[in-house]
Amino acid sequence: LKATQHSLTSSAVSASAIKVLPAYFNTRYYAADAAAAQTKTAKGRVVSVIGAVVDVQFDEDLPPILNALRVENRTPKLILEVAQHLGENFVRTIAMDGTEGLVRGTSCIDTGYPIRIPVGPATLGRIINVVGDPIDERGPVNTDKYLSIHAEAPDFVDMSVTQEVLETGIKVVDLLAPYAKGGKIGLFGGAGVGKTVLIMELINNVAKAHGGYSVFAGVGE
């Protein structure tokens, strides 16, 4: 789409012709922005539940892909993320929590934006789940800043082309398997060999030596 936009813009296409197709050229056009929340909340109903896959029917205002749907009258809160459009009235969603007890006919509300999490200094030291709710029993996160969990990757022109070594302070790592700044690294090992200990040491050293912040994501833990 970006290549198509570039070719159209570089050619002798009138500005009015480009304005006809704004939905195709917006950044992440298939996900609604927080500022573009719907003034009229769309309501749907569950028609199928197969594990974590939930199909929802909407009579009108089909929510965009990646939008978050909130299941009504359910404790704890259940959020569904739109993953696919099935025709003109149905969406296929992925549940962000267990679907035990969820039945057909349950009402769902389109929030008008993707899943958002709190950001800013108030989140330091806090534990939150995938939908942004605190789970560390320390009360709500006192912030009014929220960002979508979906974001565009930075452009190549904004990325550094130089290779720098991230000094971890762990001698065996810095000598035998140095980490590159901005890169990715995988740690593989059996149970109880020290993977989490190594990560904790990295978090400690990055904070003390580099003044940086670390985000620990427990996926499947």
Phi and psi in degrees as a GROMACS rama.xvg file:
@    title "Ramachandran Plot"
@    xaxis  label "Phi"
@    yaxis  label "Psi"
@TYPE xy
-65.2921  -38.7362  LYS-2
-65.2471  -39.3878  ALA-3
-64.5755  -41.6939  THR-4
-62.1991  -41.0604  GLN-5
-64.3672  -41.8696  HIS-6
-68.0858  -36.3721  SER-7
-69.3615  -40.8648  LEU-8
-67.9288  -39.2864  THR-9
-73.4062  -21.3169  SER-10
-86.2565  -179.812  SER-11
-87.2596  50.366  ALA-12
-91.9575  134.823  VAL-13
-68.6081  154.725  SER-14
-64.6236  -32.8365  ALA-15
-66.0239  -32.0895  SER-16
-69.4346  -35.4627  ALA-17
-70.7829  -35.0757  ILE-18
-67.3489  -17.1725  LYS-19
-67.8274  -26.0585  VAL-20
-117.306  54.0069  LEU-21
-68.546  -30.6664  PRO-22
-66.3755  -25.9826  ALA-23
-85.1655  -18.5314  TYR-24
-111.114  -2.56076  PHE-25
-71.2794  150.337  ASN-26
-63.6647  128.253  THR-27
44.9887  62.2691  ARG-28
-63.3544  -21.9332  TYR-29
-88.0462  0.176486  TYR-30
-120.014  131.341  ALA-31
-73.1121  143.673  ALA-32
-86.2367  157.813  ASP-33
-60.8483  -35.9755  ALA-34
-72.4073  -15.2003  ALA-35
-100.941  27.5649  ALA-36
-61.1921  142.385  ALA-37
-69.1062  137.709  GLN-38
-73.7998  -33.4629  THR-39
-106.085  111.596  LYS-40
-69.1925  126.306  THR-41
-82.7602  138.316  ALA-42
-122.006  134.316  LYS-43
-127.791  -175.702  GLY-44
-142.074  145.179  ARG-45
-71.0471  132.896  VAL-46
-119.378  -14.6  VAL-47
-157.934  138.574  SER-48
-132.889  114.456  VAL-49
-129.016  91.818  ILE-50
65.4155  -124.81  GLY-51
-87.6543  -2.39114  ALA-52
-95.9436  120.892  VAL-53
-125.727  126.177  VAL-54
-96.6591  134.675  ASP-55
-126.394  137.381  VAL-56
-103.823  134.879  GLN-57
-121.977  133.959  PHE-58
-74.9095  -28.538  ASP-59
-158.701  169.391  GLU-60
54.2898  62.9548  ASP-61
-62.4337  125.122  LEU-62
-68.3044  146.943  PRO-63
-66.6233  160.037  PRO-64
-62.2307  140.735  ILE-65
82.1193  -3.63228  LEU-66
-67.8664  153.46  ASN-67
-98.0573  133.442  ALA-68
-111.436  136.873  LEU-69
-106.35  125.294  ARG-70
-78.3671  128.865  VAL-71
-80.2076  151.292  GLU-72
54.5713  46.747  ASN-73
-136.317  131.331  ARG-74
-127.265  126.447  THR-75
-71.8032  169.111  PRO-76
-59.4057  137.687  LYS-77
-120.681  125.493  LEU-78
-112.534  134.869  ILE-79
-113.183  136.737  LEU-80
-108.119  127.491  GLU-81
-68.3791  125.177  VAL-82
-113.841  -23.5613  ALA-83
-159.229  145.984  GLN-84
-96.2005  128.238  HIS-85
-111.844  89.8118  LEU-86
76.6042  -153.205  GLY-87
-96.5645  -12.1979  GLU-88
-128.798  -2.03944  ASN-89
-124.223  145.107  PHE-90
-128.08  145.939  VAL-91
-102.796  127.242  ARG-92
-123.308  163.165  THR-93
-114.165  125.247  ILE-94
-77.1861  136.859  ALA-95
-88.8637  3.42556  MET-96
-152.96  -177.684  ASP-97
-63.8998  147.558  GLY-98
-108.123  18.2886  THR-99
-61.6374  130.631  GLU-100
85.6971  -6.03377  GLY-101
-78.0387  125.814  LEU-102
-119.883  163.026  VAL-103
-65.3859  143.472  ARG-104
95.7827  -9.69096  GLY-105
-66.0701  135.896  THR-106
-77.0567  144.062  SER-107
-129.725  142.065  CYS-108
-112.304  130.137  ILE-109
-77.6461  118.336  ASP-110
-70.6087  -21.2606  THR-111
92.4663  -0.494102  GLY-112
-154.711  164.332  TYR-113
-68.5345  174.624  PRO-114
-59.7909  130.786  ILE-115
-121.233  148.304  ARG-116
-126.131  152.377  ILE-117
-68.9753  145.656  PRO-118
-133.95  166.071  VAL-119
110.42  179.125  GLY-120
-58.33  -27.6397  PRO-121
-67.0423  -16.6081  ALA-122
-88.1358  -9.2835  THR-123
-63.7136  129.165  LEU-124
80.4691  1.91992  GLY-125
-97.4145  158.553  ARG-126
-116.837  121.203  ILE-127
-126.822  157.049  ILE-128
-91.7668  -171.725  ASN-129
-68.2894  -22.5573  VAL-130
-99.3419  8.00292  VAL-131
91.319  6.52987  GLY-132
-88.1587  134.588  ASP-133
-68.0037  139.406  PRO-134
-127.235  19.3951  ILE-135
-101.027  9.44823  ASP-136
59.1564  34.7385  GLU-137
-117.452  21.3486  ARG-138
84.7659  -178.845  GLY-139
-70.2687  158.012  PRO-140
-81.3998  118.744  VAL-141
-82.3399  81.0517  ASN-142
-152.315  151.522  THR-143
-109.869  12.0818  ASP-144
-105.59  124.674  LYS-145
-133.245  141.546  TYR-146
-129.41  150.987  LEU-147
-69.0852  148.265  SER-148
-75.8775  -9.98395  ILE-149
-104.61  129.674  HIS-150
-145.891  152.52  ALA-151
-72.7426  143.794  GLU-152
-68.1444  147.707  ALA-153
-64.5989  149.255  PRO-154
-67.3644  155.723  ASP-155
-61.1945  -32.2089  PHE-156
-68.8759  -20.1338  VAL-157
-92.7894  -3.13865  ASP-158
-98.571  148.536  MET-159
-76.5469  137.468  SER-160
-99.4752  -4.99455  VAL-161
-90.606  145.462  THR-162
-96.5847  120.535  GLN-163
-123.35  145.399  GLU-164
-89.4185  132.87  VAL-165
-87.0423  110.995  LEU-166
-76.2467  111.393  GLU-167
-86.9333  -18.8675  THR-168
84.3095  -2.40063  GLY-169
-100.68  111.884  ILE-170
-59.174  -45.1371  LYS-171
-65.1538  -32.4564  VAL-172
-73.3391  -48.6225  VAL-173
-64.3157  -27.3896  ASP-174
-87.8981  -48.253  LEU-175
-95.0527  -33.0763  LEU-176
-142.357  69.9332  ALA-177
-64.3646  144.486  PRO-178
-92.858  138.377  TYR-179
-92.5315  138.703  ALA-180
-63.8312  132.975  LYS-181
78.5986  3.50766  GLY-182
-97.8002  -170.146  GLY-183
-125.939  147.587  LYS-184
-143.301  144.797  ILE-185
-117.05  136.792  GLY-186
-115.229  118.976  LEU-187
-117.288  136.335  PHE-188
-175.489  161.796  GLY-189
-74.9747  -175.669  GLY-190
-72.542  133.942  ALA-191
78.1728  18.4715  GLY-192
-96.0908  -8.64342  VAL-193
112.511  21.6249  GLY-194
-63.8753  -47.921  LYS-195
-67.4456  -36.0215  THR-196
-61.7678  -42.2046  VAL-197
-64.0759  -41.1994  LEU-198
-64.1805  -41.9617  ILE-199
-62.7039  -38.1253  MET-200
-66.395  -38.9844  GLU-201
-62.8003  -44.2861  LEU-202
-60.484  -43.8386  ILE-203
-63.3842  -46.0808  ASN-204
-70.88  -37.7769  ASN-205
-63.2424  -39.1755  VAL-206
-68.8703  -41.6797  ALA-207
-81.2491  -40.2161  LYS-208
-88.3859  -33.4332  ALA-209
-112.731  -8.3701  HIS-210
65.1636  28.1286  GLY-211
-100.479  177.193  GLY-212
-113.208  147.71  TYR-213
-122.205  142.281  SER-214
-118.673  118.152  VAL-215
-101.879  119.691  PHE-216
-110.045  116.644  ALA-217
-92.8466  95.881  GLY-218
-100.652  111.817  VAL-219
81.583  7.58381  GLY-220
